Amino acid sequence: MSLQNLIIQRDAYTLDEMSKQNLARHLQICTRAFQKSSAKSILQEDRIQFLTTINNEAKVRRSTKSLVLGKAKVMSYEDPKPASALVMQASRTQIAEDEIVPEPRRAPVAQMY
């Protein structure tokens, strides 16, 4: 026996049939609202627990010190051209000193039949 039927039988014995139906309908509405509310609160508790876990992990990451291994230069779009020219010039001077000219690297290519 459900709680709704128990309430209708115990508390509404003096009501006529139409009033009992209205009471049953209102009880169903209240029951559904309670079920939705409890399900929503459970989901919110899970969400809060999930966000708390993420926040705790972020606190640990922020509290650890970062280790700087060296310094680097941030290059702009215009910087690579002069830098590549310097690399080419350095490689030419090295080739002139060593008198050995290496062959340019080529990627292996699959032959198709």
N, C-alpha and C positions, 0 to 999 in steps of 0.2 A: 504494500500500500504506500503510495507516494505521500509526500508531505502536503501536497495540494489537496488531495482527496481527504486527508485527515483533517485539515483546516475546514474544508467545506462541510464535512459530516459533523464535527464537534461544535463549530461556531455558527454555522448557518442553518441549523435545523429549523428555525422559525421562519426562514425566508421562503418565498415562493420559488417556483422552478426557474423563472426568468431571472430573478435576482441571483440565484445560485449559478446560472450560466455566466452572468456578468462577473460575478466574483471569481469564478474559475478562469475566465479570460484575463482578468486583471492579475490574478496570481501567476498565470503563465507568463504574462509580460514582465512581471517582477522577477520571476525565476530566470528568464532569459537575460534580463538586464544584469542580474547578479552573476550569471555565468560569464557573460561578456566582460564584466568588470573584473572578475577574478582572473580570467585568462589574460586580460590586458595588463593587470598588475604583475602577474608572473613574468610576462614578456618584458615588461619594463625593468623588473629586478634583474633578469638575465642580461639585458642591455647595459644596465648600470655596472654590473659585475664585469662584463666584457670591457667596457670603457675604463674601468678602474685598473684592470690588468694591463691594458695598453698604456695607460698613464704611468703606472709604476715602472714598466719597461723603459719608457721614455725618460723618466727621472734617472734611472741607472745610466742610460746612455749619456745624458747631459752631465752627470756627475763625474764621469771618467775623463781624465785629462787626455788630450790628443798629443801624440808624439810627432814632432816635426823632424823629418829625416834630412831635409835639405831645402834649398830655396829654388823656386822655379819662376820663370818669367811668363807673364801672361801676354800672349801675342795677339795683336790685332790682325785684321784682314790684310793689311798692307805689309806686315812684317815678314811673311814667308818668302816673298820674292827676293828681298835683299839677303835673307838668311840662306836661301838655296844658292844664290850666286856666290856667297862666301864658301859654302860647302864645295861647290864645283871648282872654285879657285884653289881651295886647299887640296882637293883631289888631284888637280892638274900639277900642282907643285910637287906633290908626292910622287906622281907618275914620272915627272921629269927627273926626280932624284933617284928613283928606283930603276928607271928605264924598262920596266915591265908593264905592259899594257894589258890589264885583265879584260876578258870578253864581257860584254854586257850580259846581265842575267836575263834569261828568258823563261817564262813559265811553260811547263810541259803542256802540250796540247794533245788531246786524244784524236786519233785519226778515225774518220767516219767512212764506212764502206758503203 
